[in-house]
Structures are given as C-alpha cells and as structure tokens.
Amino acid sequence: VELDPDNPTAQFASDGTLANQAIASGTSPDDITVEDQSDEGSDPTTDNNEGGYDDPTTVSFPAIAVAKEFINVQEAASGTEGNFDATARMIIQNTGNETLYNIQLTDALDHMSNLGSAFVGIVSMPVIDGASTATSNPSLNGSYNGSLTGVDDIFVGNDGQLDPGEYLIVELTFEVDPDASGTMIPLFNQAVAQGDGNTATVTDLSDSGTNPTTSNTGAPGDTGGFDDPTPLTFPFLGVAKQVDPASPPVPASSGTTGNFDVTYLVKMVNTGTDSLTDLTLTDDIASLMGGAFVGIVSAPTFNGTFTTTATTGGFNAAYTGDGINAEMLDGAAILAPGDTLAVDITVELDPDATGAIFANGDALENQAIASGTNADDVTVSDES
C-alpha cells in the first residue's frame, strides 16, 4: 500500500505512529465462528514479545530535513579587499514520527558544488542557537574547518537526540573571496543532515530557506523543489564624492563677490554580485554646509566619462539639495555588478555667510548617501 503521512486527515496513535489492524474470522463444522484481531509481529501463536495478543501494527516514518539561509554578508573582518564574511543559519528538524539519534551535519564549503576556491576559511565556529528544541543537542566538532579534505562534519556524529518535530538551529560564519581563481558566480552552498532512527538512517540535502518542512516557495534560488542549494550573493554599493578635478571652483556666475561655483563629481559603483535597482542618491547639501549653501547652479547631469551602466534612468526634477528635496535620482537606474553611475552637479557656495557650517573650523564638508535593492529585496547603502 502507499501511505501519505502528511495528509491532513491522517490519524496517528498517541505515540505519533500510524496504526493498522486486521480482523480474521472462520467457522468450524459445528457452525462456530471464531475471530481474532491481528497482533503486531510475525507469529500468530504468541504475543510477539509485546505483552498483548491484539496489538495494532504500527508504521514508523523516520525523516529529517534541513533548511539553510544566509542571514548576514559584510566586508571581511580580515580587511582583505574584495572579501566578505557570510553568516549561514541552518535549521535541522525531525520531520518523521521516530526519534532520531546520532545527529550529523556536513558542510564541505570548499567542495566545487559549494563555494569551491572562493572559500577562504572559518571566521566563527559553528554554534547551536538557544532557540533549538532538541531533547539533547549533538556535540559540536571543534576540528571543523569546512574542508572536504579536512573536517567537514559540524557535529561529532555519535550523540544528539531529536524527537519528532524537534529542531536544531546552527550558525557559522566564514570568509569568501568571490574573485578567487576558478570561482563560479553565482555561488551556491548546500549542507547535508543525517540521523539514525529505530528502523533506518535518514539524510537530507538542505533547501534554500527557513522552513525544513516546506519547499520554501519564493526563497532565494527556489525552483519548487525541496533540495535547492542556497545562493550566496553579495549586494554591495559604494559611493564617492569629490570636487570635480576637471572643473575646479570658480568665482560665482551670479556675480556675487566672495561666492564660488563648485562642481561635485559623485560616483556610485556596484561592488557586489547582484544587480541593483531602485537606486537613490541623496545629497542634502544645506544640512551639512548650513548658510554657506546658496543654491543649485547647474542641475545634476550624468558624467559620460565614468558612467558605464546602460540604464541610467533620470533625475528628480524637484531636487534642490535641501531637506525633503535632497533626492537626485528618479529611481529608474539599474546597476549591474561592476557598473558605475557618475553624476556632476554645480552649486554656489558662500563661505562667508552667516550660519555656514565648517568642519574642523576651516573646511566646508558635504556627504552623499547612495542605496540600491537586489532581486531578493535586500537594500544596501553607503555614505560617500
């Protein structure tokens, strides 16, 4: 017979098993009918060492499932330019109706089907989150180094207990070099969970997402299956601002003595591995320069020398460089990995104005803020 233990109408015994019982009957020549309810086991003449003669036959389904997600990606603490520290979270759950023992979790980060040569090393050793519900946590392997040729077992593998429905949450952080030779972008990562039931040893490949019991519809990398590797992406955006060296400050075109027209060059660069949309570039000049900011001389324009993106979008016609009108862009620009969006803007400044704000007593300073959003709805930002 085929059984579906996940059917909402399934009826389980108090111990979490499915139970079944047959009834046999027969009639003697004296027209006496006898019957018996089946006993779990193989010998109809004994109690099958269960204590009773009419015990229903139970069916157990040992099962384990694991989901994996990346909860944080940031510039590497090592300081190595272009490297990132990624924190992964894995949730291992007993999804069957048998208790599981000897819990194992394997994650060979340097395997070619995972991060390959992009894997640099472990930053923070695996830890078991306090929200875990395991009857007994498995022991962490202090020798784990994420290497297929080294030690890729996160647990020691000979202890730990997960009763049906219980779960473990494991987190670890490792360093990645997406520019390493041989690296295939996008990067993917997948772990393997295992546990020993009373009737079988069960394993599972991690599915991208947060829920071990579903296919994690809509999670990064989702294909509709239950074993989708988790993509590791790096949404990052950098912005720099300078007085344009090609257009140094000049006396103000307004003719006001002591005032200057200053052209700024602002560059936004997609330094990650994800395309970024919904780009913003906020430059509230008035808030940082105070009375020294007189106004906009030339509205923002794209600098063709440095701009490489094919989709620049346009500008916010209401931009004034002051307060609620400090957003330059119209949000339509797209930055693919490595693309640059460069903007020129000329403003008039009066360094002698009342209320001028100086940094360190003698310098007028200004800073822009850029942001963008990737396909997973993760927004990143940077100050110039």
C-alpha positions, -999 to +999 in steps of 0.1 A: +000+000+000+010+036-005+008+059+026+008+097+029+017+106+065+013+143+056-023+141+046-044+163+069-069+135+076-042+111+087-049+095+121-019+090+144-017+070+176-007+087+208+030+078+202+030+095+168+028+063+147+002+052+122-015+020+134-034-006+115-051-038+125-068-066+105-095-090+117-096-126+107-126-150+112-135-186+104-163-211+110-160-247+122-181-277+110-201-272+141-210-237+128-189-220+154-174-188+142-141-175+157-123-144+150-091-126+161-077-091+158-042-090+144-012-087+167+019-068+157+046-093+147+052-124+126+039-152+149+001-156+152+005-181+181+024-158+205+022-122+219+053-114+197+070-102+229+048-072+231+027-082+261-006-085+244-021-106+216-040-079+198-016-050+194-022-029+163+007-029+138+024+004+138+042+021+109+071+045+115+085+071+091+119+083+102+127+115+084+150+145+087+150+178+068+173+208+068+169+244+055+197+269+050+198+306+046+224+334+047+215+359+074+244+384+070+270+393+045+295+420+052+330+431+043+356+406+057+369+413+092+403+402+078+405+435+060+412+418+027+398+440+000+370+423-020+364+395+005+333+390+025+322+373+057+290+353+053+269+340+082+248+309+075+219+296+095+207+260+092+176+245+108+176+207+111+142+192+120+129+157+128+100+156+103+092+120+108+075+101+137+105+083+150+131+096+174+164+103+157+198+098+173+234+104+164+226+137+146+251+147+119+255+178+098+281+180+070+290+212+051+321+209+028+323+246+020+353+241-004+336+214-025+333+225-061+295+221-059+296+246-030+319+276-028+349+259-042+380+281-044+360+311-032+361+296+004+388+313+024+383+299+059+361+298+090+357+331+108+333+320+136+330+283+145+295+267+144+272+273+174+239+259+183+213+286+188+195+287+222+161+286+204+167+250+195+143+224+209+163+192+207+159+168+236+197+165+235+220+187+215+247+169+195+283+178+204+300+203+181+331+192+164+359+215+175+380+204+145+355+215+119+372+236+092+347+234+063+371+214+041+362+183+021+398+171+025+399+183+061+370+181+086+335+189+071+315+174+100+299+201+121+289+176+148+309+147+162+282+124+149+277+099+178+252+118+200+222+141+200+185+133+200+157+148+181+122+137+189+095+141+163+090+178+155+121+190+174+147+211+156+182+224+159+194+258+148+231+261+138+250+292+128+285+297+114+305+325+097+331+320+070+352+342+047+347+342+010+367+356-019+343+359-049+372+369-071+393+338-064+406+320-095+381+293-106+352+308-088+318+303-105+294+332-099+267+329-085+280+309-056+258+282-040+260+263-007+243+231+005+246+211+037+237+175+045+218+164+076+216+128+089+201+110+118+196+074+130+161+062+135+150+029+150+143+014+116+166+034+093+192+061+089+178+091+071+195+120+053+185+152+036+201+179+014+195+214+026+168+235+009+173+272+005+151+290+030+140+289+066+115+261+069+126+225+068+091+212+063+082+230+031+098+238-003+104+274+008+085+290-021+100+323-031+132+318-012+165+327-030+173+300-055+139+284-052+130+260-081+099+245-065+119+215-051+128+206-015+166+204-020+175+237-037+211+249-029+213+283-012+227+310-033+253+333-018+252+367-032+269+400-023+248+430-028+271+459-022+272+495-033+300+521-030+297+559-034+325+585-036+322+623-039+348+649-048+352+683-062+354+675-099+391+678-108+381+686-144+361+716-132+378+734-102+359+760-082+355+794-100+340+828-089+302+825-088+284+830-121+259+850-101+285+878-098+283+878-060+317+888-047+332+861-025+310+834-037+321+803-057+306+779-081+318+744-072+312+713-093+310+680-075+315+645-091+296+617-074+303+581-084+281+551-075+296+517-081+280+483-078+308+464-059+287+433-053+275+403-073+238+413-076+222+438-100+207+467-081+175+486-088+155+514-071+187+534-068+188+565-047+214+593-043+206+617-015+227+648-011+214+672+015+240+699+010+222+725+031+221+704+062+259+699+062+270+733+049+243+755+065+242+791+053+272+785+030+250+767+006+234+793-017+217+770-043+220+749-074+237+765-103+236+735-127+211+706-122+226+671-119+238+655-151+253+622-159+291+622-163+297+602-195+334+597-188+328+575-158+292+562-163+291+526-176+256+514-169+232+511-198+202+521-177+208+555-161+172+564-155+167+601-149+168+628-123+143+641-098+132+675-111+124+687-076+159+683-064+172+714-045+199+700-023+178+709+008+157+689+032+129+669+017+141+677-018+176+661-014+170+631-036+187+634-070+176+603-089+142+592-102+147+556-091+148+541-126+186+534-128+199+499-128+235+490-118+248+456-129+278+442-110+308+464-117+287+492-132+292+529-124+268+557-123+285+591-122+268+624-116+280+660-119+263+689-100+274+725-097+264+746-066+270+781-054+287+785-021+293+815+002+320+806+027+315+840+045+277+835+050+262+837+085+254+802+096+280+785+075+290+752+090+327+744+089+343+711+098+375+713+119+370+751+119+381+759+083+365+734+058+331+731+042+322+694+040+295+675+022+284+639+020+261+619-002+242+587+006+235+560-021+213+530-019+200+502-041+180+470-038+187+435-052+163+409-065+158+394-030+146+428-018+178+434+002+186+471+003+222+482+007+236+517+012+268+536+015+279+571+026+304+588+003 
